[in-house]
Amino acid sequence: MKIRVNGEELDITRYDAYHRKRIELTLDAARTTGARRVLELGGDPWLMTSMLASDNDFDLAASVSAQEVTAWPDELDCVAVPYELTTPDGRTAQFTNYSANVERNDIRICGRVDLVLACEIIEHVVRAPHRMLLNANSWLETGGFLLITTPNGTQFENPFHKRAKMPAYRDSVYGRHNYAFTLDGLVDIVESCGFSIEKAEFWNPYKRGGARGIVDFLARVPVGIMREKFSRTLFVLARKTKDCDSAMWLPKVYAPGSMWERVDQTPRL
């Protein structure tokens, strides 16, 4: 499967084979909101971007992605660049890509959107995921939606693993998973940034092969603890309820400390 981004041909066949089902579920969930104007966080490698561009229900307004610019996007200036993407079915989409560090920069986009897609992003954030969520808040109209998917931090893991499933170090500071959320921890930090939760649930979009398929069966058992331990993905759909410039309380996943930026450390009521 090949796409073109700013004239460069990219082969995303392997990424498509693994992630398409999750993205299809995500876009189905996004469609239920009735949202039209969409901003996608973390466009690279552009599969979801391509699928959005091919979907008549959505208008891709912008993306925010820095990985394709530099491997170390720490104090990266925010730069808006026109992008053109050609999908496998020959459609062409023009949108603005904002290259910036989503947990360090205040990213101002042109206009507001109805939906922010933050899929498989928050687990890569190193220091301050609330800053990413505050950026999302600033891009949305009040009543707009934020959709998050991320690996399930409470899922069962094979006790016979002798080493980590992924290398600990990457050539990009954001290339690895830095934290895996529990559902209650994810809900808490999202709510702290001016959102109310519409849905918070466990998904299992990735099919396991061979004997490991039993885990998929266990994830479908309609008992809370089974879904929590055997589902691979957390799904949260939230609605913006107010403009928010700082987290309204110290999120559960944050250690107390005086050096947090834009966090009200008053305990949650």
N, C-alpha and C positions, 0 to 999 in steps of 0.2 A: 504494500500500500504506500503510494507516494503522494506527497503534497509539495506545493511550492510556496515558500515564504520569502517575499521580496526578491523573487527571481531565483532563489536557491532551491534546488530539488532536495527533499528530505525523505528518506525511507523510514517510515514508522510502523512497518509491518509487525515487528515483535511487540512493540508497545501496544499496538491495536489488539493483537491477539490476547494479551493479558488483561487489558483494562476496558475494552469496549463494553462488556456487560455492565460494569459499574457505572460507566458514563451514561449508558442508555437508561439505567435506573435513575440516575441523577437528573437527567433532562426530563424524564417522566414526572419526577417529583417537582421539578421547577415549573413544569407546565401547569400543575394544579394551582399555582399561585396567581395565574393570570398575568404575571409580570412580562413586560415586553423588552424594555431596554436593559441589557445585561452587561456587567463588567466581570471579566474572568481574572481571578488572581492566579498567577503562575502559568502563563500560557505555554511556554516551552515544555514539552516538544510538540505542542500545537494540535494534538488529536482532538481534544474537547473543543478547541477553537474551530477546527474544521467541521466538526459535527454541529456546532452552533450555527456556523455559516450556511450549512445545508438545511437547516431547520426553519421553515417559514413562520414558526411560532415566536421566534426570537429575533431581536435586532442587536447584534454585537456592537456595543458602543465603544468599548475599550478593553484593553488588557493591561495588567501590571506584571512585568517579568524582567528580572535582571540577570538571570543565570546565563543567558546567551551573550551578555555584554562583558562580564568579568567573573572570574572564579571566586573573588573576594569582595562582594558588594557590601562593604561595611558602611563607610561614610560616603556613599555614592550620591552624587547630585542627581536630582530628579530631572530626567530628560524625556520630553514627549517626541515620539518619532512616528510618522505615518507608516503603517504596515499594509501590505497587500498579500493576501493568502488565496491560493487557488486550491480548491478541494479535489479529491479524486474524481468526483463527478463533473468537474469542469467549472463549477461556480467560482466566482471571484468575490472576495469580501475586502473592503477597505475599513480600517479602524486605526485608532491611535494606541500605540503601546507606550506605557510609561515605565521607563527603566529607573528603578529606585529600590532602596531597601525598605521593605514594607514594615519592618519593626523599628526602624530608626528615623525614617523621613516622614514628615507630614506631606502627603501626596495630594495635591489639588488637581482635580480633573475638570474638564470642560463640561459643565452641566451636571445633572444628577441622574441616577439610574434607578430602576425599579427592583433590581436583583443583583446581588454580589454572589458569585460562585467562588468558594474557597475550598476546593476539593484536593485532598492529599497535600495540604500546604502547612497547616499549623504544626504538624509533627516535625517539620524541618526547622522551625523557628528556634533560635539559639537563646535569646535573652528576654524578650519582652513581647509575648504574643498579644497582650492587651493593646499594644500600639497598633498591631495589624487590625484588630477588631475596631479600634477607634477610627482608623482610616476608613474601614468599611462603613462605619456609622456616618462619617462625613460625606460619603459618596451617595448615600441613600436619601430619598425623600422619607419623611416620617410616614410610617406604614409600609415602607419597602421591606424587602426580604433579604436575609443572609442565609445561605445554604452551605453547610460544612459537612464534608466527609473526612474521616481520618482513621487510621488503624486503632482497633480496640485494645486498650492497654490492659484489660483484665482477661483477655482470651487465654485459653489453655495452651500451653506450650509443651512440646515433646520433651519429657524429662531426660531423654537419652541423647539430646544434643550435646556434643562435646565442644562445640565452638559456636560463636554467634553466627546467625544466618547471613548477616551482611558484614562486610569489612567495617572496622571501626573508624577508619580515616579515609577521606576522599580528597580529590584534587580541587574540590569546591567546598567552601565552608558550609554551604547549605545542601550539599549533596546527600547527606545521611539523615536518618531519623534521629532526632535529638531527644524526643520525649514522646511517650505513648499515653494518651489521656484515658482516664475512666470516664464514663458517661456523666456522672455527677460532677466531676471536676470540669469537664467541658461546658456543661450547662451553666455552672457557676460563673466561669470567666466570661462567657457570652452575655449573661444577664448583667454582669457588672459594667458592661460597656453600652448600656442603653437599649437592650433588646429584651423582648419577652419570647418565651419558647412556644412555638406552634407544635412542633413534633420533636421528640428525642427518642431514638430507637436503635436497635441493633440490626445491621444488614450482614448478609453473607454472599456477596456477589462473585467471589472467586471460587471456581470449582477446583476441588482437590482431587488428584488422581490416585488410582490404585487403592491400597488399603486405607489410605488417609481419607477416602470418601466417607468413611463412617463418621468423621467429624462433622461433615456437612449434614448428615442425617441427624446427629445429636443437636445441631444448631436449629433444626426445624421443630424440635420437640417444644410444644407450647407451654413451657415452664420458664419463668424468668431467669432462674439460675443457669439453665441450660443455654439459653440465648446469650447470656452474659459471658459464659465461659467458652463457648464454642463458635460464636460469630466473629468474623474478622474485622468488621468495619462499624464505626459509630456514625450515625446520621443525625444531624441537628438542623432543623429549619426554624429560624427565628425572625421575628418582625421588629423593626425599629420602632420604639415607642417615644424616644426623645433624643434631641441633640446631646451629645456627650463628649466632653473634651478630656476627661480623665476617668479612669476606672473608679466606680463609686464605692468600692471597698477592696480590701486586699484579697485577691482570688485565693481559693483554697490551695491551689498548686504553687503559690508563691511563699517563700520563706520571709518572715518579717525582716525588715531592714529599712534604714533611713534613706537609702540612696535610690529607691525606686522613683522613676520619673512618671509623672502623671498618674499617680495612684493615691486615692484617698484612703488612708490606713485606718479610718474609723471602722470598727467591726460592723459586719452586715447585720441589719435589723431583722 
